[in-house]
């Protein structure tokens, strides 16, 4: 085979490569970074999304279900009696998956370092650590997480981070770290600017409405939410999202705070459409030190003024550019809310639209693919193939 034919064959192989992803997040939980990126990979090759186990009374087995033609969700369902052998069982399940599905020359994509306890032996074409959060700072993080992350950083060929602050924290721990902050499906959330039909469970909530959508967990400053609601009982706070890792009984309960539960990704524009202001009342603690909230650009694409606590990846660039109001106390939230309700939205929306025009999941995915192909092409075995 001549050099040109060999090179073309190599390029075709790179464009249809399988991905095995090991994730702490569930595909059907909240549609976020993994879903945006991996659904794009599934257009070019197969994606196997291997979730954390579910412990059950049924027989131990690996449940594999399709989501699209090329995307499969694999869930280890492990009997409680096998719990002590969880890592061993997952290793065997992963080996069987790779063998039975004919997965070869694949990309191994980690979201959780914990998967190193059963996946460290795999020999993919390339290993990616997409570090979207500092998981060791989260509530109930396993004590061995930091050691598994150290091992993963040794194994990984490339490290992507979910924000600039995470990049700063990881850049000295690996030779190839690249920042990919939260991106946006602009067209999807821009639908909120034209939606006219109110969802049934939001229709009767009075205005002004201050809304939040996302996971409600230990990263939420629930005291700040309650205090702000007390200061302005005429404002109504719409909270959309599942409650995780905190007790429902700990949530502030006021007549002007409305918990609507989780919604599908496709439903979100209809809810955002009639909000007057969008909120990000995150606590300022170790669990939020490195977060880069995807909802920041989503709210802006929906055409909403935004108020956030001083999360580093929100302050810079959004706060510094005047795209988001920054407030840390209930009094500051109220003051920012008054400004947001009385602002002329035209200038802010124009500035936000210009900023978001350079930001999309398509661009993020394309740049990641470029780096992956470059890394694979530079591996010694790849150079031999193209000779």
Steps between C-alpha positions, in 0.01 A plus 500: 500500500638841410546780754196697383266199525636409844448856623143512365417169669639631830292818475181303430566284805543809718166641384301190599666408827296350788486672839473326836401754763517438875272741684380584850198675343203315359406557138131546585556732800568858385600581142839668528862485383534120451177479300586800281845367413438127476186538289726672247755218515214257436448654158843372395533173692355291779487636855469273804408703810595289803330631815564443870331186635151469641482262795189287489333181621496355149771285344825675414516594131596780260195675357568648155236717333521714185427873498575568134621279217860531620470582871459232766461545877653221709391476865656242733218361713670329792330287760548629854676176594767575237566854625844421642606375156368802312829602338579142395152456352512828309842408360359172368192677359716756325724229353194312372355819352820574309531142379137426412439831323824479302634827640851555365733800466259701711508824698476445877326804648494554878268733690569336834843401635320237713476284188875441524417235762372275219612657168871573547599184309329599174722578201311745278639697209486813716384587852317825576423644844221755456514661844171689520498538881730469801321188619717459810338817640144369460287363780548126565814484281682169563833540684693313228392746229817711514727196461290378208526843340880489536502164321264629231721802434788258444295292256331783309641625169292819512321684782207732430356723772147633535613852577791739537532462877526120463761552231707709742471224762602217263746659257807411707389139549512393136693612192192529275212677676248705300218720630156447349256712704126441499356543155153563361240380252399856412214410267336275759493756780430794268160339444408646841483842333206397283314238706146611581344192664547479879565161664203401712688487832648849455203683349343613829822619666490881531759739363772608538650154465859421595594157363766233546540176304754236587586248769407618849772361724770602747624761254180701545497776765158414636533751784561777247193392306282506812633836619447660159145365483433647846627842398275513194183300561354655183766326288444136407785249474459210257737211577527235227711189546546182703601522868814292559723435804304741721176430683177640359419607854804732501373705207357842588122490483325829425177584320710679237745210437370242253678164453389352168730196487716383213412576138618359170763692307248555220259666745736758647452783245125502571568552872772763454284694255286669765763553767585862570846423642714184508690404816813310599500516883799271547668463837859616515669190639747230397239318290453809278861622490559360151153483343426660164118503483359402162186695587684835473506505118167316487325776695664765281399324180142498634524879520479524879684727742705284736599536866771273641713470808870563446593167340843552344410370154191723501672816625756452225396549226124558543504738796798697373329547163180626662299199380411373850422679827720374786353492851589299812251607769122514505518879505731500198268256318205729562693804376611309190146376447364854504758601240426198284126564506546861395778468246468558129573147377599595146864596566565198725342257255699640211823467697406148619414388147837620370677313781302179444562507125851371576377225732329173404516131579575437132812716524604339828454151359685585177799637690508195727493272195786697343713452812413130521590434136822695537595301810421167331692598187805583710506165677789278382271226362302756299814641343600148393161448329539812286854417382 
